[in-house]
Amino acid sequence: MSFKKVAPLPKPKHSRKPLPKPLPKPKKGPKKPPRRPIEH
């Protein structure tokens, strides 16, 4: 049972590496909404 848990773990770790790159893009998005008075 322990082996089954270790196998799925290494997979999500590789998927997290490509996520850090798309993170910097969403940071620029939230900055635009607060500037728009339409959201208020």
mmCIF file of the N, C-alpha and C atoms, coordinates in Angstrom:
data_MODEL
# 
_entry.id   MODEL 
# 
loop_
_atom_site.group_PDB 
_atom_site.id 
_atom_site.type_symbol 
_atom_site.label_atom_id 
_atom_site.label_alt_id 
_atom_site.label_comp_id 
_atom_site.label_asym_id 
_atom_site.label_entity_id 
_atom_site.label_seq_id 
_atom_site.pdbx_PDB_ins_code 
_atom_site.Cartn_x 
_atom_site.Cartn_y 
_atom_site.Cartn_z 
_atom_site.occupancy 
_atom_site.B_iso_or_equiv 
_atom_site.pdbx_formal_charge 
_atom_site.auth_seq_id 
_atom_site.auth_comp_id 
_atom_site.auth_asym_id 
_atom_site.auth_atom_id 
_atom_site.pdbx_PDB_model_num 
ATOM 1   N N  . MET A 1 1  ? 0.853   -1.208 0.000   1.00 0.00 ? 1  MET A N  1 
ATOM 2   C CA . MET A 1 1  ? 0.000   0.000  0.000   1.00 0.00 ? 1  MET A CA 1 
ATOM 3   C C  . MET A 1 1  ? 0.891   1.262  0.000   1.00 0.00 ? 1  MET A C  1 
ATOM 4   N N  . SER A 1 2  ? 1.979   1.155  0.689   1.00 0.00 ? 2  SER A N  1 
ATOM 5   C CA . SER A 1 2  ? 2.893   2.327  0.764   1.00 0.00 ? 2  SER A CA 1 
ATOM 6   C C  . SER A 1 2  ? 3.459   2.628  -0.633  1.00 0.00 ? 2  SER A C  1 
ATOM 7   N N  . PHE A 1 3  ? 3.704   1.563  -1.387  1.00 0.00 ? 3  PHE A N  1 
ATOM 8   C CA . PHE A 1 3  ? 4.288   1.778  -2.744  1.00 0.00 ? 3  PHE A CA 1 
ATOM 9   C C  . PHE A 1 3  ? 3.286   2.512  -3.643  1.00 0.00 ? 3  PHE A C  1 
ATOM 10  N N  . LYS A 1 4  ? 2.033   2.214  -3.457  1.00 0.00 ? 4  LYS A N  1 
ATOM 11  C CA . LYS A 1 4  ? 0.990   2.848  -4.316  1.00 0.00 ? 4  LYS A CA 1 
ATOM 12  C C  . LYS A 1 4  ? 0.944   4.358  -4.016  1.00 0.00 ? 4  LYS A C  1 
ATOM 13  N N  . LYS A 1 5  ? 1.163   4.707  -2.793  1.00 0.00 ? 5  LYS A N  1 
ATOM 14  C CA . LYS A 1 5  ? 1.089   6.147  -2.416  1.00 0.00 ? 5  LYS A CA 1 
ATOM 15  C C  . LYS A 1 5  ? 2.334   6.884  -2.939  1.00 0.00 ? 5  LYS A C  1 
ATOM 16  N N  . VAL A 1 6  ? 3.434   6.190  -2.965  1.00 0.00 ? 6  VAL A N  1 
ATOM 17  C CA . VAL A 1 6  ? 4.697   6.845  -3.420  1.00 0.00 ? 6  VAL A CA 1 
ATOM 18  C C  . VAL A 1 6  ? 4.683   7.042  -4.941  1.00 0.00 ? 6  VAL A C  1 
ATOM 19  N N  . ALA A 1 7  ? 4.001   6.153  -5.639  1.00 0.00 ? 7  ALA A N  1 
ATOM 20  C CA . ALA A 1 7  ? 3.993   6.252  -7.117  1.00 0.00 ? 7  ALA A CA 1 
ATOM 21  C C  . ALA A 1 7  ? 3.239   7.516  -7.565  1.00 0.00 ? 7  ALA A C  1 
ATOM 22  N N  . PRO A 1 8  ? 2.053   7.786  -7.045  1.00 0.00 ? 8  PRO A N  1 
ATOM 23  C CA . PRO A 1 8  ? 1.275   8.963  -7.470  1.00 0.00 ? 8  PRO A CA 1 
ATOM 24  C C  . PRO A 1 8  ? 1.933   10.256 -7.006  1.00 0.00 ? 8  PRO A C  1 
ATOM 25  N N  . LEU A 1 9  ? 2.744   10.167 -5.999  1.00 0.00 ? 9  LEU A N  1 
ATOM 26  C CA . LEU A 1 9  ? 3.390   11.398 -5.475  1.00 0.00 ? 9  LEU A CA 1 
ATOM 27  C C  . LEU A 1 9  ? 4.405   11.973 -6.476  1.00 0.00 ? 9  LEU A C  1 
ATOM 28  N N  . PRO A 1 10 ? 5.278   11.135 -7.027  1.00 0.00 ? 10 PRO A N  1 
ATOM 29  C CA . PRO A 1 10 ? 6.311   11.617 -7.969  1.00 0.00 ? 10 PRO A CA 1 
ATOM 30  C C  . PRO A 1 10 ? 5.662   12.231 -9.210  1.00 0.00 ? 10 PRO A C  1 
ATOM 31  N N  . LYS A 1 11 ? 4.463   11.800 -9.524  1.00 0.00 ? 11 LYS A N  1 
ATOM 32  C CA . LYS A 1 11 ? 3.799   12.341 -10.739 1.00 0.00 ? 11 LYS A CA 1 
ATOM 33  C C  . LYS A 1 11 ? 3.346   13.798 -10.503 1.00 0.00 ? 11 LYS A C  1 
ATOM 34  N N  . PRO A 1 12 ? 2.663   14.083 -9.420  1.00 0.00 ? 12 PRO A N  1 
ATOM 35  C CA . PRO A 1 12 ? 2.184   15.453 -9.142  1.00 0.00 ? 12 PRO A CA 1 
ATOM 36  C C  . PRO A 1 12 ? 3.351   16.408 -8.963  1.00 0.00 ? 12 PRO A C  1 
ATOM 37  N N  . LYS A 1 13 ? 4.473   15.891 -8.502  1.00 0.00 ? 13 LYS A N  1 
ATOM 38  C CA . LYS A 1 13 ? 5.653   16.787 -8.281  1.00 0.00 ? 13 LYS A CA 1 
ATOM 39  C C  . LYS A 1 13 ? 6.140   17.333 -9.635  1.00 0.00 ? 13 LYS A C  1 
ATOM 40  N N  . HIS A 1 14 ? 6.112   16.490 -10.647 1.00 0.00 ? 14 HIS A N  1 
ATOM 41  C CA . HIS A 1 14 ? 6.591   16.949 -11.978 1.00 0.00 ? 14 HIS A CA 1 
ATOM 42  C C  . HIS A 1 14 ? 5.599   17.972 -12.556 1.00 0.00 ? 14 HIS A C  1 
ATOM 43  N N  . SER A 1 15 ? 4.332   17.771 -12.224 1.00 0.00 ? 15 SER A N  1 
ATOM 44  C CA . SER A 1 15 ? 3.282   18.670 -12.770 1.00 0.00 ? 15 SER A CA 1 
ATOM 45  C C  . SER A 1 15 ? 3.387   20.036 -12.079 1.00 0.00 ? 15 SER A C  1 
ATOM 46  N N  . ARG A 1 16 ? 3.893   20.038 -10.884 1.00 0.00 ? 16 ARG A N  1 
ATOM 47  C CA . ARG A 1 16 ? 3.995   21.323 -10.115 1.00 0.00 ? 16 ARG A CA 1 
ATOM 48  C C  . ARG A 1 16 ? 5.125   22.166 -10.723 1.00 0.00 ? 16 ARG A C  1 
ATOM 49  N N  . LYS A 1 17 ? 6.088   21.559 -11.321 1.00 0.00 ? 17 LYS A N  1 
ATOM 50  C CA . LYS A 1 17 ? 7.235   22.354 -11.876 1.00 0.00 ? 17 LYS A CA 1 
ATOM 51  C C  . LYS A 1 17 ? 6.730   23.310 -12.984 1.00 0.00 ? 17 LYS A C  1 
ATOM 52  N N  . PRO A 1 18 ? 5.888   22.840 -13.864 1.00 0.00 ? 18 PRO A N  1 
ATOM 53  C CA . PRO A 1 18 ? 5.392   23.694 -14.965 1.00 0.00 ? 18 PRO A CA 1 
ATOM 54  C C  . PRO A 1 18 ? 4.391   24.724 -14.440 1.00 0.00 ? 18 PRO A C  1 
ATOM 55  N N  . LEU A 1 19 ? 3.865   24.490 -13.267 1.00 0.00 ? 19 LEU A N  1 
ATOM 56  C CA . LEU A 1 19 ? 2.866   25.434 -12.697 1.00 0.00 ? 19 LEU A CA 1 
ATOM 57  C C  . LEU A 1 19 ? 3.533   26.751 -12.267 1.00 0.00 ? 19 LEU A C  1 
ATOM 58  N N  . PRO A 1 20 ? 4.696   26.689 -11.654 1.00 0.00 ? 20 PRO A N  1 
ATOM 59  C CA . PRO A 1 20 ? 5.386   27.918 -11.182 1.00 0.00 ? 20 PRO A CA 1 
ATOM 60  C C  . PRO A 1 20 ? 5.559   28.907 -12.329 1.00 0.00 ? 20 PRO A C  1 
ATOM 61  N N  . LYS A 1 21 ? 5.677   28.441 -13.548 1.00 0.00 ? 21 LYS A N  1 
ATOM 62  C CA . LYS A 1 21 ? 5.893   29.377 -14.695 1.00 0.00 ? 21 LYS A CA 1 
ATOM 63  C C  . LYS A 1 21 ? 4.591   30.151 -15.000 1.00 0.00 ? 21 LYS A C  1 
ATOM 64  N N  . PRO A 1 22 ? 3.447   29.475 -15.020 1.00 0.00 ? 22 PRO A N  1 
ATOM 65  C CA . PRO A 1 22 ? 2.179   30.160 -15.327 1.00 0.00 ? 22 PRO A CA 1 
ATOM 66  C C  . PRO A 1 22 ? 1.725   31.043 -14.163 1.00 0.00 ? 22 PRO A C  1 
ATOM 67  N N  . LEU A 1 23 ? 2.317   30.855 -13.015 1.00 0.00 ? 23 LEU A N  1 
ATOM 68  C CA . LEU A 1 23 ? 1.912   31.652 -11.828 1.00 0.00 ? 23 LEU A CA 1 
ATOM 69  C C  . LEU A 1 23 ? 2.246   33.139 -12.030 1.00 0.00 ? 23 LEU A C  1 
ATOM 70  N N  . PRO A 1 24 ? 3.405   33.452 -12.551 1.00 0.00 ? 24 PRO A N  1 
ATOM 71  C CA . PRO A 1 24 ? 3.805   34.869 -12.729 1.00 0.00 ? 24 PRO A CA 1 
ATOM 72  C C  . PRO A 1 24 ? 2.827   35.585 -13.667 1.00 0.00 ? 24 PRO A C  1 
ATOM 73  N N  . LYS A 1 25 ? 2.180   34.876 -14.535 1.00 0.00 ? 25 LYS A N  1 
ATOM 74  C CA . LYS A 1 25 ? 1.241   35.529 -15.490 1.00 0.00 ? 25 LYS A CA 1 
ATOM 75  C C  . LYS A 1 25 ? -0.042  35.966 -14.755 1.00 0.00 ? 25 LYS A C  1 
ATOM 76  N N  . PRO A 1 26 ? -0.630  35.102 -13.941 1.00 0.00 ? 26 PRO A N  1 
ATOM 77  C CA . PRO A 1 26 ? -1.871  35.455 -13.224 1.00 0.00 ? 26 PRO A CA 1 
ATOM 78  C C  . PRO A 1 26 ? -1.639  36.624 -12.275 1.00 0.00 ? 26 PRO A C  1 
ATOM 79  N N  . LYS A 1 27 ? -0.408  36.851 -11.879 1.00 0.00 ? 27 LYS A N  1 
ATOM 80  C CA . LYS A 1 27 ? -0.119  37.973 -10.937 1.00 0.00 ? 27 LYS A CA 1 
ATOM 81  C C  . LYS A 1 27 ? -0.395  39.310 -11.645 1.00 0.00 ? 27 LYS A C  1 
ATOM 82  N N  . LYS A 1 28 ? -0.170  39.367 -12.931 1.00 0.00 ? 28 LYS A N  1 
ATOM 83  C CA . LYS A 1 28 ? -0.393  40.636 -13.670 1.00 0.00 ? 28 LYS A CA 1 
ATOM 84  C C  . LYS A 1 28 ? -1.916  40.847 -13.855 1.00 0.00 ? 28 LYS A C  1 
ATOM 85  N N  . GLY A 1 29 ? -2.661  39.774 -13.891 1.00 0.00 ? 29 GLY A N  1 
ATOM 86  C CA . GLY A 1 29 ? -4.126  39.879 -14.121 1.00 0.00 ? 29 GLY A CA 1 
ATOM 87  C C  . GLY A 1 29 ? -4.811  40.556 -12.938 1.00 0.00 ? 29 GLY A C  1 
ATOM 88  N N  . PRO A 1 30 ? -4.571  40.082 -11.730 1.00 0.00 ? 30 PRO A N  1 
ATOM 89  C CA . PRO A 1 30 ? -5.238  40.652 -10.541 1.00 0.00 ? 30 PRO A CA 1 
ATOM 90  C C  . PRO A 1 30 ? -4.923  42.132 -10.393 1.00 0.00 ? 30 PRO A C  1 
ATOM 91  N N  . LYS A 1 31 ? -3.828  42.593 -10.954 1.00 0.00 ? 31 LYS A N  1 
ATOM 92  C CA . LYS A 1 31 ? -3.454  44.034 -10.809 1.00 0.00 ? 31 LYS A CA 1 
ATOM 93  C C  . LYS A 1 31 ? -4.385  44.893 -11.689 1.00 0.00 ? 31 LYS A C  1 
ATOM 94  N N  . LYS A 1 32 ? -4.873  44.338 -12.764 1.00 0.00 ? 32 LYS A N  1 
ATOM 95  C CA . LYS A 1 32 ? -5.735  45.128 -13.680 1.00 0.00 ? 32 LYS A CA 1 
ATOM 96  C C  . LYS A 1 32 ? -7.164  45.265 -13.099 1.00 0.00 ? 32 LYS A C  1 
ATOM 97  N N  . PRO A 1 33 ? -7.739  44.207 -12.560 1.00 0.00 ? 33 PRO A N  1 
ATOM 98  C CA . PRO A 1 33 ? -9.119  44.279 -12.029 1.00 0.00 ? 33 PRO A CA 1 
ATOM 99  C C  . PRO A 1 33 ? -9.265  45.362 -10.961 1.00 0.00 ? 33 PRO A C  1 
ATOM 100 N N  . PRO A 1 34 ? -8.332  45.474 -10.026 1.00 0.00 ? 34 PRO A N  1 
ATOM 101 C CA . PRO A 1 34 ? -8.445  46.491 -8.959  1.00 0.00 ? 34 PRO A CA 1 
ATOM 102 C C  . PRO A 1 34 ? -8.389  47.888 -9.562  1.00 0.00 ? 34 PRO A C  1 
ATOM 103 N N  . ARG A 1 35 ? -7.772  48.047 -10.704 1.00 0.00 ? 35 ARG A N  1 
ATOM 104 C CA . ARG A 1 35 ? -7.621  49.394 -11.322 1.00 0.00 ? 35 ARG A CA 1 
ATOM 105 C C  . ARG A 1 35 ? -8.969  49.757 -11.980 1.00 0.00 ? 35 ARG A C  1 
ATOM 106 N N  . ARG A 1 36 ? -9.763  48.777 -12.317 1.00 0.00 ? 36 ARG A N  1 
ATOM 107 C CA . ARG A 1 36 ? -11.052 49.058 -13.031 1.00 0.00 ? 36 ARG A CA 1 
ATOM 108 C C  . ARG A 1 36 ? -12.151 49.384 -12.000 1.00 0.00 ? 36 ARG A C  1 
ATOM 109 N N  . PRO A 1 37 ? -12.773 50.492 -12.056 1.00 0.00 ? 37 PRO A N  1 
ATOM 110 C CA . PRO A 1 37 ? -13.843 50.871 -11.104 1.00 0.00 ? 37 PRO A CA 1 
ATOM 111 C C  . PRO A 1 37 ? -15.126 50.090 -11.424 1.00 0.00 ? 37 PRO A C  1 
ATOM 112 N N  . ILE A 1 38 ? -15.152 49.400 -12.536 1.00 0.00 ? 38 ILE A N  1 
ATOM 113 C CA . ILE A 1 38 ? -16.372 48.640 -12.929 1.00 0.00 ? 38 ILE A CA 1 
ATOM 114 C C  . ILE A 1 38 ? -16.584 47.480 -11.947 1.00 0.00 ? 38 ILE A C  1 
ATOM 115 N N  . GLU A 1 39 ? -15.489 46.936 -11.413 1.00 0.00 ? 39 GLU A N  1 
ATOM 116 C CA . GLU A 1 39 ? -15.638 45.780 -10.473 1.00 0.00 ? 39 GLU A CA 1 
ATOM 117 C C  . GLU A 1 39 ? -16.369 46.256 -9.216  1.00 0.00 ? 39 GLU A C  1 
ATOM 118 N N  . HIS A 1 40 ? -16.139 47.465 -8.796  1.00 0.00 ? 40 HIS A N  1 
ATOM 119 C CA . HIS A 1 40 ? -16.778 47.978 -7.557  1.00 0.00 ? 40 HIS A CA 1 
ATOM 120 C C  . HIS A 1 40 ? -18.262 48.065 -7.839  1.00 0.00 ? 40 HIS A C  1 
# 
